Amino acid sequence: MGLAGMLLTFLLWVGCAGVHPKLEDPKGKQSVLLIGSVIADVFEYHHITDTFKYATDVAIVGQVEQNGRLKTKLYWTKTDEHGYFYLANLPPGAYGIQGFRVKVIGSEDMITVVNDLQDSTEYFHTVRRPIIKKRASYFPYKPKNRVVDFGHNYFLIDRGQEVHYKHFYRIKDLRLVTGDLLNEPPVAYYFFNTYPNSGWRNLLPVRR
């Protein structure tokens, strides 16, 4: 392996280590944990056919109370190598997925998908610029026992730039554009098993 290859491997390793270094323990008695996954299949979009799971930028919008007033805030996180994301110790409130963006390996291009979240009829769509702004007035997810579970969010972006969206509780034998079959447990079970020493573990909605 040449110097360039070793440098690339090192940078990828550092990036992997920095995405989700540790699930922060609960702070106080009111903070909430947000969990979910994003998988993006791209089919002949800008001549790209691939599945994106790792290091996807996910934008979560929330309507939260601060100093006695409701505020709309935008939070960012990244997915791990399996497509899972989390945000720990956020204020109680209602939340939604404002959008996400993925970096196309080998180019400067980014694929950006947004949902304006004005009401329940809004849909995900691509935008040209990799900018996601807080613009929601509809927040479909609320915490249960201090946990907001967004579930599995699967996106297929086709050559016509149309975004096809499906939501799953668990994923079983989902055929990806790469030809692989994807199987994933319910999101809460993934975090329950991945972070056995986390203080959030007993709050996750899993059968024990």
Helices and strands as residue ranges (DSSP letters): H 3-19, E 32-45, E 48-52, E 57-66, E 69-78, E 84-90, E 93-103, E 110-114, E 125-127, E 147-157, E 163-168, E 171-175, E 181-184, H 187-194, G 201-203
